[in-house]
Amino acid sequence: MIIFVGRSNVGKSTLIFRLTGKYVKRGKRPGITRKPIEIGWRGKTIVDMPGFGFMSGVPKYIQEKIKTEIVQFIENNADKIETAVLVIDGKSALEIIERWEKRGEIPIDVEFFQFLQELEIPIIVAVNKMDKIKNLNLTINRLIEKFGLLGTWEDYKDIFVPISAKFGTNIQELRKLIEKNIKKSQELHE
């Protein structure tokens, strides 16, 4: 099983379409996906998880309920998840993370990354909207720091991959990382 997680409206469904050629219902406003959507791809199950965080027009209690359901789904299926693709909006992620930090809160993207690490689920961070990022190296290096990792992008090329779901840029590189993580996961479970 391969899961795609991330904030609302970061491009998870578009990315799944680019990767698999299979259409996943998506919308222009946050909160369209409310339950995990499963599709088959190359003998695997891909799960498009609902977005977490802000959802326009969705009451706070429903947002919290969706977040809880995402966490429970991942915990209940951790042994079946061969890799998780955490999709972030490369253009706005740092600004959002810093806003949360100023309020003394753990940013939800960072919290999710740490949660997946605790469950020992191999993670790929798909830094989406790379076409809108002015300085890619600097942005990814700062994201690595914000995610609590030491080093630079050079040290984490097997985790952080810049992509553009909209234009299909670097999808092949993401596919290679997914296949690498699946292979690793299969070796661990043999």
C-alpha positions in Angstrom: 0.0 0.0 0.0 1.2 3.5 -0.9 -0.4 6.4 0.8 -0.5 10.0 -0.2 -0.9 12.5 2.6 -0.7 16.2 3.0 -2.5 19.4 3.7 -5.6 20.2 1.8 -5.1 21.5 -1.7 -1.4 20.7 -2.1 -1.9 18.5 -5.2 -2.2 15.0 -3.9 -4.9 13.9 -6.3 -3.3 15.6 -9.3 0.0 13.9 -8.4 -1.6 10.5 -8.2 -3.1 11.1 -11.7 0.3 12.1 -13.0 1.9 9.1 -11.5 -0.7 6.4 -12.4 -2.8 7.9 -15.2 -5.8 7.2 -13.1 -8.2 10.0 -12.3 -8.9 10.6 -8.6 -11.8 13.0 -7.8 -10.4 16.3 -6.9 -11.7 19.8 -6.5 -10.6 23.4 -6.6 -11.4 24.1 -3.0 -9.9 22.3 0.1 -11.8 19.5 1.7 -13.3 17.7 -1.3 -11.6 14.4 -0.3 -13.2 13.4 3.0 -12.5 9.6 3.1 -9.5 7.6 1.9 -9.8 6.8 -1.8 -8.1 3.6 -3.0 -7.1 2.8 -6.5 -5.1 -0.1 -8.0 -1.7 0.6 -9.7 0.9 -2.0 -10.8 -0.5 -4.6 -8.3 -0.4 -2.1 -5.4 -3.1 -0.1 -3.7 -2.6 3.7 -3.8 -4.6 5.6 -1.1 -5.4 9.3 -1.6 -5.9 10.4 2.0 -8.1 13.4 2.8 -6.2 16.6 3.3 -5.5 17.8 6.8 -5.4 21.3 8.1 -7.5 24.2 6.9 -10.5 23.4 4.8 -12.6 26.3 3.5 -16.2 26.2 4.7 -15.6 23.0 6.8 -16.4 23.4 10.5 -13.4 22.9 12.9 -14.9 19.8 14.5 -15.2 18.1 11.1 -11.6 19.1 10.3 -10.5 17.5 13.6 -12.6 14.4 12.9 -11.0 13.9 9.5 -7.5 14.3 11.0 -8.3 11.7 13.7 -9.6 9.3 11.0 -6.4 9.8 8.9 -4.2 9.0 12.0 -6.3 6.0 12.8 -6.2 4.7 9.2 -2.4 5.0 9.1 -2.0 3.4 12.6 -4.4 0.5 11.7 -2.6 -0.1 8.3 1.0 0.7 9.3 2.2 -2.8 8.7 0.7 -2.8 5.1 2.0 0.7 4.1 5.1 0.3 2.1 5.7 4.0 1.7 4.0 7.3 2.4 4.3 10.3 0.1 3.9 13.5 2.1 3.0 16.1 -0.4 3.7 19.7 0.5 3.2 23.0 -1.3 6.8 24.0 -1.9 5.8 27.6 -2.5 4.0 28.2 0.8 5.2 25.4 3.2 7.9 27.4 4.9 5.7 30.4 5.4 3.0 28.2 7.0 5.5 26.3 9.1 7.0 29.5 10.4 3.5 30.9 11.2 2.7 27.8 13.3 6.1 28.1 15.1 5.5 31.7 16.0 2.3 30.6 17.7 4.3 28.0 19.7 2.7 25.1 17.8 4.2 22.2 16.0 3.4 22.7 12.3 1.0 20.0 11.1 3.3 19.0 8.1 6.2 18.5 10.6 4.0 16.6 13.0 2.9 14.3 10.3 6.4 13.7 9.1 7.4 12.8 12.7 4.3 10.6 13.1 5.2 8.6 10.0 8.8 8.3 11.2 7.6 7.0 14.6 5.6 4.3 12.8 8.7 3.4 10.8 6.9 4.0 7.5 9.3 5.0 4.7 8.6 8.6 3.8 9.0 10.6 0.6 8.4 14.3 0.8 7.1 15.5 -2.6 7.9 19.2 -2.7 5.1 20.2 -5.1 4.8 23.4 -7.2 8.6 23.4 -7.8 7.9 25.7 -10.9 6.8 28.4 -8.4 9.9 28.2 -6.1 12.6 30.8 -6.7 15.5 29.1 -5.0 14.9 25.4 -4.9 18.1 24.4 -3.1 17.6 27.0 -0.3 13.9 26.1 0.0 14.5 22.3 0.4 17.5 22.9 2.7 15.2 25.0 5.0 12.4 22.4 4.8 14.9 19.7 5.9 15.9 21.8 8.9 12.2 22.5 9.8 11.5 18.8 9.6 14.1 18.3 12.3 16.8 16.7 10.1 20.5 17.6 10.1 22.4 18.2 6.8 21.4 19.4 3.4 19.3 18.3 0.4 22.4 16.4 -0.8 22.0 14.1 2.3 18.2 13.5 1.7 17.8 13.1 -2.0 16.1 9.7 -1.3 13.5 11.5 0.8 12.9 15.0 -0.6 12.0 15.3 -4.3 10.9 18.5 -6.0 8.0 18.0 -8.4 5.3 19.8 -10.3 2.1 17.7 -10.3 0.5 20.2 -12.6 3.1 20.0 -15.3 4.3 16.4 -14.6 7.9 17.6 -13.8 10.2 15.1 -12.0 7.4 12.4 -11.7 9.8 9.8 -13.0 12.2 10.6 -10.1 9.3 10.2 -7.6 8.3 6.9 -9.2 11.9 5.6 -8.7 11.9 6.6 -5.0 8.5 4.9 -4.5 9.8 1.7 -6.2 13.0 1.9 -4.0 10.9 2.2 -0.8 8.6 -0.7 -1.9 11.6 -2.9 -2.5 13.1 -2.0 0.9 9.8 -2.7 2.6 9.4 -6.1 0.9 13.0 -7.0 2.0 12.2 -6.1 5.6 9.0 -8.2 5.6 10.7 -11.3 4.1 
